Amino acid sequence: KLPPGPPGLPIVGNLLEIPTKQMFLKFDEWAKKYGDLYTVNVAGKKIVVLSSAKSSGDVLDRKSGATSGRPRFVMAGEIMCHNLLYMFMSPGEQWRRLRRVTHEGFNIRACQAYYPFQEQEAANLVRSIMAEPTDLGQKLKHATAAATWRSLYSGPSLTEEDEAKVCGIDNVGETVLGASMPMAFLVDVIPAMKMLPNWMAGWKAWGEEWFRESGRFFHGLLDDGKQQKKGVEHHVGFIASTAPSFKKFGVTEQEAAWTAGGLFIAGVETSGATLHYFIQAMVLNPEVCRAAQKHVDSVVGNRPPTFDDRDQLPYVVAVVKETIRWRPVAALGVPHVADEDLEYRGYVIPKGTQIIGNIWSIAHDPAYFPYPEQFQPSRFIDSSGNIKEPFPNYHDDIVAFGAGRRVCPGRDFANNMLFIDMAYLLWAFDFELARNEMGTSMPDTMKFDDHGLIILPVEFPCVVKPRRNDLGELLGDM
Ligand code: HEM
């Protein structure tokens, strides 16, 4: 009674057809062939794939009470994090408490407290590119890391010691997200291997040591966050401002330390990679870049942009939306699991079945986004110049942040950061294709650096030139 899908082979099903890298492209190909609701069989394990705003909205949003489970992440979630990262948790009482406490610190109103951190780090990003316009991917990631760090732990600014911690936490993130990749560790294929004693399973001893070290690190950060009550002006970060809620929701020290660390891990690479795709889009679409720059100049002139300008900058908001539609970095989201048997369109999705919201295919659905590979921010603007909703009947417009009860809790924070960083970059720089002796060198936009849950652009050559002579002065002491 499951929806039909690619036929596959006996026993292994579709296993051998699924590439370990850029899996989303195979899922997109199948969506074109089998439609917006199909089942994949991975060696007997069934995965239902939802590839339209309608099917994802129906199943993950409207039936979210029954579709918010997570599969087991044995290595990443259980061994390395002792079930303390709620991204990997089943939706029980603990997950609800930790989501609630996150909501206190990251809801749309609370996120305003982080504007000064995000504005200052956007200015620092411009400074760092001005000083050396190379290695953009790393600089963009550093900018999102610094703004997220300060918003979580309320640092007035990053000291050298903090910089070392930012890198440390970033490495922690890369390691655990890497371990969550399907088939990164055999124990995720054969969970019984978890019972092996450490002396027989070096990977398990390593995972447990990683847990102890990361725990110490996260606890240290929590203590710093509690002490630094003041950030920029009177603004404080998540830890300091949410501390009373930790008590209210019965969140332990250990849970608080891992929740803050988990927010950092989930937020930095996603946002940094999105900014990198934005630059790729600007390089490849100079007319869009010029239109956006004209728009920014007409509103802010020679001073740097601020969040107060956002209402007058709908085209920049549309550029943010188009970037995360064009290149949704979590192309297949994070898998959900049916917590009970579900009926949908005459099929039955049994309890325990994995469900994937195929974000890439939804964001590239030509029914909603004609010529989906083209980068056209104007598709998010209505005839009166206001922002418009692409799926008014089915789904939240920002599919890139997932769906239902598991929808990304950092989406408002991320949208703010993307807006201010893009506004600053448009205000400050021109972006051009790099030239070599053969002419200009075009980046291959369908090549990705696959980090498991996240796809990054492959570094591409590009020339960045300041648009204003006195840029450093204009930034002042921001
Ligand atoms: C462009 C930036 C971002 C993108 C595209 C993104 C995307 C996503 C997606 C697709 C999911 C899975 C949702 C689902 O299961 O349906 C997710 C979950 C999550 N995101 Fe984000 N995210 C971004 C930034 C952030 C930021 C800045 C934070 C924190 C400050 C954050 C924290 C989280 C957490 C904690 C989860 C797990 C939620 C749960 O399992 O209950 N994300 N994100």
Residues whose N, C-alpha, C, O or C-beta is under 5 A from the ligand:
A	BS01	HEM	Y86 M87 G262 L263 A266 G267 T270 S271 T274 V329 A330 G333 V334 A400 F401 G402 A403 R405 R406 V407 C408 P409 G410 F413 A414
